[in-house]
Structure formats: structure tokens, C-alpha cells
Amino acid sequence: MASALHGQARRESPRTATPRGGLDAKRYTITELTQRFDVTPRTLRHYEDIGLLQPERRGSQRLYTERDRVRIQLILRGRRLGFSLPEISEMLALYDVDPTQVTQLRDALHRGDRKLQEIEEQITELQALREELLEVRDTLQRVLDEKLREGHAT
């Protein structure tokens, strides 16, 4: 899941060569990224504290690379899909280890299948809860209607 999302994120983010011939010449400040992703600086610092991001430091200023920007996008997407930060960390680590993405794709599919099963179970539980609530509501409505017919209106 993250790998497929990562591939999509990579297409959305053009990379430029640095003078040394590497990637990620573009740098972002914490303010730019918090505005872009509608998150707080505390969130980004937390992601840094737990090792999901590794911004460069210039004095007290954090500078984020294009890689960091893509990782933030993937982290937020993973959170929206219901994955925990440790799960997201594991998926991102697989990408770093296997540039072919085969391992990550397999892992993401497996995790996605498990997440879908969890969602299906939650849907079933919610449907049962809905039915129970409707039954209680119907009972309450019948009792209220009887009281009103008996002249107990206030």
C-alpha cells in the first residue's frame, strides 16, 4: 500500500539534481511543510523524534528534503488509511532496504488485506449496532406514542 502510494508520490514530486549530481536540491522549512500538509510543527517534530523524518539542521532551523516531503505525504496517507506509526515506519524502512520495491509491495498488500479485513469486521459490528439502536428507538417511540394517546402529554 505504501509502496504504491510512494510510487504515486514520487510521480507527483519532480526531483532536481544538486551540484554534486545527487537528488533533493529543494529544501523546505517546517513552516512550508506545516502549511502544505495542514499539520502542526509539533507533528513534524514528533515524526522526527521517532525516526520517520531526518531533516537537516542549520543552527536551530530544520530543513526538509524532497524525500522528507514525500515521506510526510506517505505518513499522512498511511494514518488516514488507519495504519499506526510503527506500521508506517516498517513500510517506509522496507522501501529504503529494497529499491526494487518487491518486498515492500508484498508487505503492503499483506497489510492492506489485513486492514480491509479489520474494516469489514468494523462495518459488520456497526451494522449490528445500528440495528440495535433502531430497535431501541422504535421501542421508545412506541412507549412515547402510548403515553401521548393516554393523555400524559406535558
N, C-alpha and C positions, 0 to 999 in steps of 0.2 A: 504494500500500500504506500509506504513512504517512498519506496524507490520509484514507483510510478508517479507519485506526486513530485518526487525530486526531479525526475526527468522533465516533467511539465514545468517546474520552477526554473530549471536550467534553460529551457527554451524561452521563458519569459524574461530572462535576465542576460543581456549581452555582456560578455566579458571583454576586457581590453587588455592588451599586453603592457607590461611595465617596461621601463627602460632596460631592465635585466632580461627581458624576454619572458617573464612569468606572467601569471594571471592576477586579476584582482587589483588593478591600479586604483579603482574607485574606492574611496573611503567615506564612511557615513558616521556622523556624530550620533550620540544617543538620542538627541532631540529629533534629528531627522527620522530615525527609525521608530521612535515612540509615536511620532505623528503619522508616519506612513502606515503603521500596523495598529494604531489606536491601542497601545499598551502603555503602561507606566514605566518610568526609568527603573523602579524597583523590580518590575518583572524581568527586565533585561539583566539587571544585576543578579537576580536570583538564578537566571539561566546560566550566567557566567559562574556564579558560586558553585553550581552543581556540575559544571564542566560541559554544558551544552554549547557554550559560546566561548571564544578566546579572543576578545578584542585586543588590539594593540594599545599600548599606553604611551601617551606623550604627556609627561607630568601626571596631572590628575585627570586628564581627558582620555576618554575611551574612544578609539577609532575602530569602526567595524568594517570588515572587508565585504566584498560581494558574496563570498562564501558564507559569512556570518548572516548576511541579509537573507540568503536563500534558506539557511538553517532556521532562522526565525520564522520564515514563512512556513516551513515544514513542521516546526514545533507547534505553531498555532493551528495549522490544519490537523495535525495529529490530535491535539487537545480537543478540537471541535468534533472529531470523529470518535472521541471517547477514550483515547489511549492515555495512559499515565505517563508522567515524565520519565520514569525509569524505562518504560517500554519504548518511548520515543528515543531515548538515549541509546538503547540497544540497537534499534533500527538504524540510527544515524551512524553508529560505530561500524555496523556491517558495511555500509557504503564506503567508509574510509578504508576498510580492510580489503574489500573485493571490488576493484574498479570495473569489473565486468558486470556487476550488479546481479549476477545469477543467484548468489547466496541471499542477497537482500530481497530479491523478488520472491524467492521461495518462502523466506521468513515472513515477508509482508503478506503474501497470500494466506499463509497459515494463520497469522494473527488476525487478518481481516475476516477469515472464515469463523474464527472463534468469536470475534466481536459481533459478527452477524448473528451467530447462534445466541449470544447474550441478548442482543436486541430483540430477536424473535421471542425469547423467553419473557422479556420485559413486556413486550406487546401482549402476549398471552395473559400475563398477570394483570396488566392494566385493563384488558377487556373484561376479565373476571371481576375486577374491582368496579368497573363501570356498571356491569350488570347488577352487582350487589347494591351499588348506590342507587340505581334506578328502581330496584325493588323497594328499598327503604323509602325513597321519595314517594313512590306510589302508595305505600302504606301510610305515610304521613299525610299525603293528600286526601286519602280516603277518610282518615280519622278527622281531619280538619273539615271536610265536607259534611260528615255526620254531625259534628259539633255545630256547624253553622245551620244545618237543617233543624236541629233540636232547639235552636234559638239561643245558643250560647254565644252569639256574636257580641263582641265588645268593640 
